Amino acid sequence: MRARAGLLLESPGKWEFRDVEVDPPKDREVLVRMVASGLCHSDVHYNVGDLETGVPCCGGHEGAGVVEEVGPGVTSLRPGDHVVTSFIASCGRCRYCAAGRQNLCADGALLQRGPQLDGTYRMHLDGEGVNQFMLLGTFSPWATLSERSVVRVPRELPLETACLLGCGVGTGFGSAINAAHVRPGEVVIVMGVGGVGINAVQGAALAGASAVIAVDPLPFKRDVAAKLGATHGFAHIDEAAEFARSITDGQGANSAIVTIDVVTGEHVSQAFDAIGKGGTVVVTGMASGKTAPGIPVSILSLASYEKRIQGCLYGMGSPAVEILREVDLYQAGLLKLDELVTTRYKLGDLNTAVDDLLAGKNIRGVIVHEH
């Protein structure tokens, strides 16, 4: 099957649109007709060269679509099923999966190597194998994926919205619920209110935080945060930290969740200084591979105040569980998804969508495929 896909042919570089060959599904694989894909900053890291990837690469990892064909051995899906992609192709059998930590599946080591799980490619450009980002490549209207890379969702779910469950929603929501362990009455700071941070705001609010403090230099993003659960908004972390101390007898926030697009050690240090005794800094945003190592924090405060710095991948949850939990919350009207989509784009406008993301114009841009 031929498809017009968004590819990186060099990194850093712009997205280019080329006709690729998409192979039919092999053992335990499915062919998915992609309906929509969110544009995440994780894709853009490779655009701008913050991180390295093999090229040619079909980008996109936040997708939703319809299963059109299943390969031999597929037992959990059938043609016509609606699915959301999971950028962790969890095996379900390793020690991490068995412990309910699918996001840390041992097979995560395979995600950036280029070919699919069996070591061969399902997408080709002029006879050359194409790396499907995170084994997905949702910037193609057709993709052959592992059965393990998708989660079935109810058919009545709007797929142009459901695609956000593939990364941004669960990553941000889980940062508050699973990583920060927000409890009723706590004070929470969210640094960076983009497509991930806005869902950390929602998670903290749903967990019952008495103060959810959104930090972002853009008034537009602070305004959206206020509509989705933030109780206060500030342009800079120093203002947010001062306010948190003012409502906690000088102690500071219970947690600070760092969801800035490109995280540095200084950002983590600022979050560390904003939390009080027993507080937690959650580091969710990705760093550039060129960022200087190290986090300038007080070791004395770390030990004597029992502060904690916690990394967070995919919301520290199991995608097969968390995606469906988020669907239930959305259908109950508690988790907002439609409000997250600022702009919809055609695939050919992908580079414009990247420019808009970098300019801070969107909470989430969504690529809608034309079939």
N, C-alpha and C positions, 0 to 999 in steps of 0.2 A: 504494500500500500504506500502511496506517495502522500506526503503532507508538507505544507509550508510551515517551517518552524523558525523560532527565534534562536539564533546560535551566536556564541562567542567564538570567533576564529583566532583571536589573540586577547591576552589579558595583561594590562588593561586594554580596553577597547569598547567599541559600540556594538550593540546587537545588530546582527545581519540576518536577513530573511532568505532562507534557502530551501529548496525542495529536497527532502530527505526520504529515504526508504525506511518504512517501519515494518519489521518482521512480524509474522503471526506469533501468537503465544506458544511457548514450549511448556514443558512439564511444570505444573503449579504456577502458571502465569495467566494473565488476563489482558485482553486488548480493551483499552478504555477510550471512549470518545470524550475528550475533555470539553467541558462547557465553559469553565472559567478558571482563572488562576489569579491569586493575589500576588502583588509585587512586594516582596519583603526586602529589607535592607541586606539580608544575608545574600540575596542574589546580586545586589549592587556592590558588595564587597569585592566580588570577582570582576565586575565591570571596571572599577576604578583601580584595581590592583592591590587592595588592602590584603587580600589573600590570594593564593595561587590555586589554579585548577588546570587539569589537562584539557587541551583543545584539540579538535572542535568540541564544544560543549553546548548542549541544549539546556537552557536555564529553566528556572521555575520549580518550586517544591511545595506550593500551597494551592492544590488543585481540587476540583470536584468534577465528576462526570458520570458517564453511564457505561457499564460493562456491555460490550458488544459481542465479545467472543471469549470463551474460556479454553485453556489448554488441558491436556491430560492431567489427571490427579487433582484438579481443583474441586474442593468439596464445600467451601463456604460461600461461594458466589455462583451466580448464574446470569446469563444474558438478560439485560433489562434492569439489573440492580443499580441503584444509585450509590456512588461511593465518594468518600473524601480520602485524599492521599495522606499517608503517614511517612514523614521523611526518615523515620527509624523503621527499617524492615525487620521487626522483632521476630526472633526465631521461636520464642515461647518455651524454649527448653534449657537455655543456659542458666547459670546460677542467678543472674540478675533478673531474667524474665521469670524464673521460678519463684523469686522473692517479690514479684509484683513491681519490678523496676524495669519495665520494657524499654524505657528511654535510655538505659545503659546497656542494652543488649550487646553481647560480645561481638556480634556481627556488625556493630557500628564501625568497626575498623575497615569494613569493606565499602563504606558509603562514598568515599572520594577516590576510589582507585580507578574508576572509569567504566569498565564493563559491568554487566549484571552479575548476580550472585554466582552463576556457574562459570564466570570468567569470559563470557562471550558477549557481543553487542546485539541490541535489538533495533538500533537506529544507525543508519549509514548515510554518509555524504560522499557521493562519487566513489563508492566502494570502500571508503574508510570508516571505521567504527566511530560513532559519536558518543561521547560521555553524556549520559543523562544525569543531570545534577541531582545528587542524593538518590540515585537510581530511579528518578522520576522524570524530569524534563517536561514540566507542565506548560512550557511555552510552545508546545506542539499541540495541535488539535487532536492528534492521535498518539497514543503511547502504549507500548507493551510493557507491563509491569509485573513484578512478583505479586502473587496473591497476598503476601505478607506486607505489601506496601500500601494497601488500601483498607478502609473500614467502611462497611456497608451502613448507610443511613436511610431514614424513612424517605419514601419517594415524594412525599408532599413537601419536603424541605426545599426551598429555593436554592438551586446550586450556585447561582451568582453570589449568594451570601454564604452558603455552606463552605465554599472553598477556604474561607478564612479560618475555619476550624483546623485546617491542615498544619498551621504553625502559629500565627500571631495570637489567636485567641487563647489556645491552650497554654502557650508559652507564658503569656502575661498573667492569665488567670491562675495558673499553677504557681507562678512566682510568689503570689500572695498567699494562696491557700496551702500549698505543699511546702514551699521553701521558707517563707517567712512565718508560716504557722500563725497567721493573723487570728486573733481572738476578739470577741466582743469587748468594746470599750477601749481598744488600743489606738495608738497614734501611729500612722503609717505615712511615710514619705515615698513618693514615686518620682524618680529622676528621669525625665524624658517621656513625654506623653505622645508617642507615635503609635504605630500599629500594634506594638507589644505592650508598651506602657499603659495605654488606655485600658487594656484588659486587666492589668495589674490593679488599676483603679477600680474597675468593676469587681474584681475578686475581693479586694480589701473591703469595699462597701458591702458586698453580700455577706462577708464574714462577720460584719457587725462592728467594724472599726468606728470609733466615735469621731475621729478626725482622719480624713484622707487628704493629704497635702500633695497637690500636683505641682511639679516643678518643670517649667519649660519656658524658654525665652520668647516663644511665639504666643501672642494673645489668643489667636484662633484655636490653638491646641488647648490652652487653659480653659477656654470657653466650652469646648466640647467635653473636656474632662468634668467640668461643673455639671453638665447635663447627664453624665453617666456615673455620678457617684462621688466626685471630689467635693469636699466641703470647703477647701481653701486652695488658692493658686498663687504661685510666686514665680518670678522670672529667674531667680537664682537660688541655688541651694543654701547659701548663707542666710538669706531671708527666711527660707523654710525652716532651717535649723533653729534660728532665733525664735520663730513663732512656736515651734514644737516645744522648746524649753519653757516658753512663757505659759504653756497650758499643762505642764507636767512638773511643776515646782522645780524647774531648773534642770530636770533630768535629761530630757531629750526624747526622741521618738523610740517606740518599741522596735520599729524596723524601718529600713530604708532600702528600697528596691531600685537597682540601677539598670535602667532600660534605655540608656543613651545609645545612639546608633553606633558610634565607635568609642568604646570605653578605654580610658587610660587609668593608670595607677592613681593619678590625682583625683579623678572622679570617685574612685573607691575610698580614698582617704577622706574626701569631703563627706561622703555618706557615713563613714566610720565616726567622724567627729559629731555627726548629727544625731546619733543614737545614744540612748542612755545605758545604764547598767543592765547587763543581761540581754542587750539588744542584738539584733541581727542585721547585717548587711547582706543583701541578696544581689549577686552579680549575674545578670541575665544577658545584657548586651554583649556583643562580640568585640574583641579588640583587633586592631590591625596587626598583621604579622610583623610589621615594621615598628610597632610600639616598643619603647624601652621597657625592659622587665623591671619588676619591683613595685611594691605598694608602700608609700611612705606613711606608715601608721605607728602609733605609740605602742611598743611591745608591753610597756607597763600597764597601759589602759586595757590592752587586749587580755592580759592575765588577771589583773586585779579587779576589773569591772566585768569580767566574764562576757566580753563581747565576742561575737562570732561573725566570720565572713564565710558565706555559703555560696558556692557556685550553683547554677541552675540550668539544666539542659531540658528543653521541651517541657518545661513546667514541672519537672521531677515526678512525672506520672507515667502511667501506661496508656499509650494512645488508644488502644482498643477499648479502654474503660473511660478515659477522660473525654474523648470526642463524643461518645454517646451521653455522658453526663451533661456535657455542655449543650447537646441537642435538647435534652429534657428541660434544662433551665431556659433555653431560648423559647421553646414551645410553651413554657409556663409564663413567659413574659418577664422573667427575672434577669436574663442575660441578653443584652442588646447586641445584635449583629448587623441588622440593616443600617443602623445609624453609623456604623464604622466605615462604610463605603462612601468616600468623598467623591471619587470620579471613576467612571468606567471608560475603558479604552479598547480600541481594536488592537489586534496583535501588531499590525504595522505601525502603531503609535507607541510601541514599547519604549523607544528611546526618549520620547516626550514624557512618558510616565516616569522614567528614571530621573529626568531633569526636575519634574515636579516633586518627586520624593526628596531629592537632595535640596530643593528650595523650601521644603517644609510646607508645601501646599496641601498635602493629603494626610488624613489619618490612615487610610488605606486606599490605594489605587487597585482596581481589579481589571484584568485583561479578560474580555469576553470573546470567546472564539466564534468564528462564523463557519457554519457547515452548510 
